Amino acid sequence: MTPARRSLHFVVLLGLVSLFADVTYEGARSITGPYLALLGAGAAAVGFVAGFGEMAGYALRLASGWLADRTRRYWWLTLAGYAVNLAAVPLLALAGRWQTAALLIVLERAGKAMRTPARDAMLSHAAVNVGRGWAFGLHEALDQVGAVAGPLAVAWALAARRSHAWAFAMLGIPAALALGVLAAARILYPSPRELEPKSEALETRGLPRVFWLYLAAAGLLAAGYADFALIAFHFQASALVSAPWIAILYAAAMGLDGAAALALGRLYDRIGLPLLGVTALVAAPFAALTFLGERRLGLAGLALWAIGMGAQESVLRAAIGALAPPQRRAAAYGVFHAAYGLCWFAGSAIMGLLYGVSRAALAGFSASLIAAAAGLFLLAGRRAQRAGIHP
């Protein structure tokens, strides 16, 4: 088997792991709020658990990325992280108190934090032979198949008049499939770093300056992007879309996200970092269309939001493989994910406050940050080109 075919095989295996994993935890996340309420939690407790879990899930990636590079135990951290991440979901079926369920929800996020930098570092080694953008785009597309299927499977389970506990238990099936495919990938590819052709390291003592410029751009982009929860709130509060259709629109947006990831991944392999600047400018009007327009404009805004998300969840990750040397790549992914998550949290909180004051101000805040991010992406692209860094 040629190096390119071996690398593609590895990418597909990790993509299938993500597909089954997303069926598991995205399916669970679609009903954790109501489930906590059924167990006796109040609105404040539900909000705290969700927010704390997300914040911890991103912040812990700093430590897990550093640990992966320091110990070189990439597979160990990936396997352990997936085990915690996925085992927590079916265990929710046994939670008799909301406090127990809350602990499991936070553990699920912590497991994802443990495995993400190490997994992305391994994926980046295989990506060199097939194109970084294509590899991460394909991985994201498979991931989004699971993100769509999971909530739909849970909706079917509840529509069949099964309990929330039964739905969580059912999600143990895709969790087991994910771990099975992951074990097969570990056996077939014990050392993914060998998939990447040997080349001169960019910098072994730290990360290049262009990485930090790139990180600033990614942080601005994250801060300017509204969470779907706020979009869904607006659609319902403004009576633009009925409640049952909001879930369907979310599934459609995730499908468009996956398709955009594939197309933009291919383009990234040809264009490089400037693509992120162009994509950011294309997505910049999403908030104005979504929060200020009537139904058709709101749906157009949601489509731009999904396309931008496709770029963020594929090409943003792919570029780090080019900007960070192999010895520091997991740490670079850890820094990136932590900064991105914290900026997303801060931006979402500000936009949530602005929504109640002025939706025009919200749209202006979002567009300004995304436009600034586009400028920094274009600048980072020029500096990377001067430094001889290519996609």
C-alpha positions in Angstrom: 0.0 0.0 0.0 1.4 3.4 -1.0 2.1 6.0 1.8 -0.8 8.1 0.5 -3.3 5.2 0.7 -2.1 4.2 4.1 -2.5 7.8 5.3 -6.0 8.1 3.8 -6.9 4.8 5.4 -5.8 6.1 8.8 -7.8 9.4 8.3 -10.9 7.4 7.4 -10.5 5.2 10.5 -10.2 8.3 12.8 -13.2 9.8 10.9 -15.3 6.7 11.6 -14.3 6.9 15.3 -15.5 10.6 15.3 -18.7 9.6 13.5 -19.7 7.0 16.1 -18.5 9.2 19.0 -20.5 12.2 17.7 -23.6 10.0 17.5 -23.0 9.2 21.2 -22.3 12.6 22.8 -24.1 14.9 20.4 -27.1 12.7 20.8 -26.7 13.0 24.6 -26.2 16.8 24.5 -29.5 17.2 22.7 -31.4 16.1 25.9 -29.0 16.7 28.8 -30.8 20.0 29.7 -34.3 18.4 29.9 -32.8 15.4 31.7 -31.2 17.5 34.4 -34.5 19.3 34.9 -36.4 15.9 35.2 -33.9 15.0 37.9 -34.7 18.2 39.8 -32.1 20.7 38.6 -33.1 24.3 38.3 -32.3 26.6 35.3 -29.3 28.1 37.1 -27.8 24.7 37.7 -28.4 23.6 34.1 -26.7 26.7 32.8 -23.8 26.3 35.2 -23.2 22.7 34.4 -23.3 23.3 30.6 -21.0 26.4 30.8 -18.6 24.9 33.2 -18.4 21.6 31.2 -17.6 23.5 28.0 -15.0 25.8 29.7 -13.3 22.9 31.4 -13.3 20.9 28.2 -11.4 23.6 26.4 -9.1 24.7 29.2 -7.9 21.2 30.0 -6.6 20.8 26.4 -3.7 23.0 27.3 -2.5 20.4 29.8 -3.3 17.4 27.7 -1.5 18.8 24.6 1.6 19.6 26.7 1.4 16.1 28.3 1.1 14.4 24.9 4.2 16.1 23.5 6.2 15.6 26.7 5.4 11.9 27.1 4.9 11.0 23.4 2.0 8.8 24.6 -0.4 10.0 21.9 -2.3 6.8 21.6 -2.6 6.3 25.3 -4.1 9.8 25.8 -6.4 9.3 22.8 -7.6 5.9 24.0 -8.1 7.0 27.6 -9.8 10.2 26.6 -12.3 8.5 24.3 -13.0 5.9 27.0 -13.9 8.6 29.5 -15.7 10.7 26.9 -17.9 7.8 25.7 -18.4 5.8 28.9 -20.0 8.8 30.6 -22.9 8.9 28.2 -24.6 5.5 28.8 -23.8 5.9 32.5 -26.2 8.8 32.5 -29.0 6.3 32.3 -28.1 5.2 35.9 -27.9 8.7 37.4 -30.6 9.0 40.0 -29.8 12.5 41.0 -29.0 15.6 39.0 -25.7 16.1 40.8 -24.6 12.7 39.6 -25.7 13.5 36.0 -23.9 16.8 36.2 -20.6 15.1 37.2 -20.9 12.7 34.3 -21.6 15.6 31.9 -18.4 17.3 33.0 -16.5 14.1 32.8 -17.6 13.6 29.2 -16.2 17.0 28.3 -13.0 16.3 30.3 -12.6 13.1 28.3 -12.9 15.0 25.0 -10.3 17.5 26.3 -7.9 14.7 27.1 -7.9 13.1 23.7 -8.4 15.9 21.2 -4.9 17.5 21.0 -3.2 14.0 20.8 -5.7 12.8 18.2 -5.3 15.9 16.0 -1.5 15.6 16.2 -1.7 12.0 15.0 -4.1 13.0 12.3 -1.8 15.8 11.1 1.0 13.3 10.4 -1.2 11.4 8.0 -2.6 14.6 6.5 0.7 15.5 4.9 0.4 12.7 2.3 -3.2 13.4 1.3 -3.4 17.1 1.8 -3.9 18.7 5.1 -7.1 20.5 4.1 -8.6 17.4 2.5 -7.7 15.2 5.5 -9.2 17.4 8.1 -12.1 18.2 5.9 -12.9 14.5 5.4 -12.6 14.0 9.1 -14.9 16.8 9.8 -17.5 15.6 7.3 -17.6 12.2 8.8 -17.8 13.8 12.3 -20.8 15.9 11.1 -22.6 12.8 9.9 -22.6 11.6 13.5 -23.6 15.1 14.8 -26.7 14.9 12.6 -27.5 11.2 13.3 -27.1 11.4 17.1 -29.8 14.0 17.9 -32.2 12.4 15.3 -31.7 9.0 16.8 -32.5 10.4 20.3 -35.5 12.2 18.9 -36.8 8.9 17.4 -36.2 7.1 20.8 -38.2 9.7 22.7 -40.9 9.8 20.0 -41.3 6.1 20.5 -42.2 7.0 24.1 -39.1 5.6 25.6 -37.5 7.3 28.6 -34.5 9.6 28.7 -32.6 6.9 30.6 -33.4 4.4 27.8 -32.1 6.9 25.2 -28.8 7.3 27.1 -28.4 3.5 27.4 -29.1 3.1 23.6 -26.2 5.5 22.9 -23.9 2.9 24.4 -24.1 1.1 21.1 -22.3 3.8 19.0 -19.9 4.3 21.9 -18.8 0.7 21.7 -18.5 0.9 17.9 -16.3 4.0 18.3 -14.0 2.3 20.8 -13.8 -0.8 18.6 -12.7 1.2 15.5 -10.3 3.1 17.6 -8.7 -0.1 18.9 -8.4 -1.3 15.3 -6.7 1.9 14.3 -4.2 1.5 17.2 -3.4 -2.0 16.1 -3.0 -1.1 12.4 -1.1 2.2 13.0 0.9 2.0 16.2 3.1 4.9 15.2 1.2 7.5 13.1 4.2 9.8 13.1 5.9 7.5 10.7 3.2 8.4 8.1 4.7 11.9 7.8 7.7 12.2 5.5 10.8 13.3 7.5 11.6 17.0 6.9 13.5 19.7 8.6 11.7 20.9 11.7 10.5 24.5 11.7 11.5 25.2 15.3 12.0 22.8 18.2 12.2 25.1 21.1 8.9 26.8 20.7 6.2 27.8 18.2 6.9 30.2 15.3 5.7 33.8 15.5 3.2 33.3 12.7 1.4 30.7 14.9 0.6 33.3 17.5 -0.6 35.7 14.8 -2.8 32.9 13.5 -4.0 32.2 17.0 -5.0 35.9 17.5 -7.0 35.7 14.2 -8.7 32.4 15.3 -9.6 34.0 18.7 -11.2 37.0 17.1 -13.2 34.7 14.7 -14.4 32.6 17.6 -15.4 35.6 19.7 -17.4 37.0 16.8 -19.3 33.8 16.1 -22.7 33.3 17.8 -23.5 30.0 19.3 -26.5 28.1 17.7 -28.3 28.3 21.0 -28.6 32.1 20.6 -29.7 31.7 17.0 -32.3 29.1 18.0 -33.5 31.4 20.8 -34.0 34.3 18.4 -35.8 32.1 15.8 -38.3 31.0 18.5 -38.6 34.4 20.3 -39.2 36.2 17.0 -41.6 33.5 15.7 -39.5 33.1 12.5 -39.4 29.4 12.9 -41.6 27.0 14.9 -40.0 24.9 17.6 -40.0 21.5 15.8 -38.3 23.1 12.8 -35.5 24.5 14.8 -34.1 21.0 15.5 -34.4 20.2 11.8 -32.7 23.4 10.8 -29.8 22.5 13.2 -29.4 19.1 11.5 -29.5 20.8 8.1 -26.8 23.3 9.2 -24.6 20.4 10.4 -25.0 18.7 7.1 -24.0 21.9 5.3 -21.1 22.3 7.7 -19.8 18.9 6.7 -20.1 19.6 3.0 -18.4 22.9 3.3 -15.6 21.3 5.3 -14.9 18.9 2.4 -14.9 21.6 -0.3 -12.9 24.2 1.7 -10.4 21.5 2.7 -9.7 20.9 -1.0 -9.4 24.6 -1.6 -7.0 25.1 1.4 -4.6 22.6 -0.1 -4.3 24.9 -3.1 -4.6 28.3 -1.6 -3.4 28.0 2.0 -4.1 30.4 4.8 -5.6 33.2 2.7 -8.6 31.0 2.2 -9.5 31.5 5.9 -9.5 35.3 5.4 -11.8 35.0 2.4 -14.1 32.5 4.1 -14.3 34.8 7.2 -15.4 37.7 5.0 -18.0 35.6 3.3 -19.4 34.5 6.7 -19.2 38.0 8.3 -22.8 39.1 7.4 -24.4 36.0 9.0 -25.3 37.9 12.3 -27.0 40.8 10.5 -29.0 38.5 8.3 -29.9 36.1 11.1 -30.8 38.6 13.8 -32.1 41.6 11.8 -33.7 40.0 8.8 -37.0 38.3 8.1 -37.4 34.5 7.7 -35.7 34.1 4.4 -32.8 36.3 5.3 -32.5 34.6 8.6 -32.2 31.2 6.9 -29.6 32.7 4.5 -27.7 33.9 7.6 -27.8 30.4 9.1 -26.4 29.0 5.9 -23.4 31.4 6.0 -23.0 30.5 9.7 -22.8 26.8 8.8 -20.3 27.4 6.0 -18.1 29.4 8.4 -18.4 26.6 10.9 -17.2 24.1 8.3 -14.1 26.1 7.8 -13.5 26.6 11.5 -13.8 22.9 12.3 -11.6 21.7 9.4 -9.3 24.2 7.8 -8.5 26.0 11.1 -7.2 22.7 12.5 -5.4 21.7 9.3 -3.3 24.8 9.3 -1.8 24.1 12.7 -0.1 21.0 11.2 1.8 23.4 8.8 2.5 26.0 11.4 3.8 23.8 14.3 6.8 21.4 14.2 6.0 17.7 14.8 7.7 17.8 18.3 5.3 20.6 19.4 2.2 19.8 17.5 0.0 18.4 20.2 0.9 21.3 22.5 0.0 23.7 19.6 -3.4 22.0 19.3 -3.9 22.3 23.0 -3.1 26.0 23.0 -5.3 26.6 20.0 -8.3 24.7 21.4 -8.1 26.3 24.8 -7.8 29.9 23.4 -10.5 29.2 20.8 -12.9 27.9 23.4 -12.3 30.7 25.9 -12.8 33.4 23.1 -15.9 31.6 21.9 -17.3 31.6 25.5 -16.5 35.3 26.0 -17.9 36.3 22.7 -21.1 34.3 23.2 -21.6 35.8 26.6 -21.2 39.4 25.2 -23.6 38.7 22.3 -26.1 37.2 24.7 -26.1 40.5 26.6 -26.2 42.6 23.5 -29.2 40.7 22.2 -31.3 42.1 25.0 -30.0 45.7 24.4 -29.7 46.0 20.7 -29.6 43.4 18.0 -28.0 45.9 15.6 -25.2 46.2 18.1 -24.9 42.5 18.3 -24.6 42.3 14.5 -22.0 45.1 14.4 -20.0 43.4 17.2 -19.9 40.1 15.3 -19.1 41.5 11.9 -16.3 43.8 13.2 -14.5 40.9 15.0 -14.9 38.6 12.0 -13.6 41.3 9.6 -10.6 41.9 11.9 -10.0 38.1 12.0 -10.0 38.0 8.2 -7.4 40.7 8.0 -5.1 38.9 10.4 -5.6 35.6 8.5 -4.5 37.3 5.3 -1.5 38.8 7.1 -0.6 35.4 8.6 -0.8 33.9 5.2 1.7 36.4 3.8 4.1 35.9 6.7 3.9 32.1 6.4 4.7 32.3 2.7 7.8 34.4 3.5 8.9 31.9 6.1 8.6 29.1 3.6 5.6 27.5 5.4 3.1 25.9 3.0 -0.3 24.1 3.5 
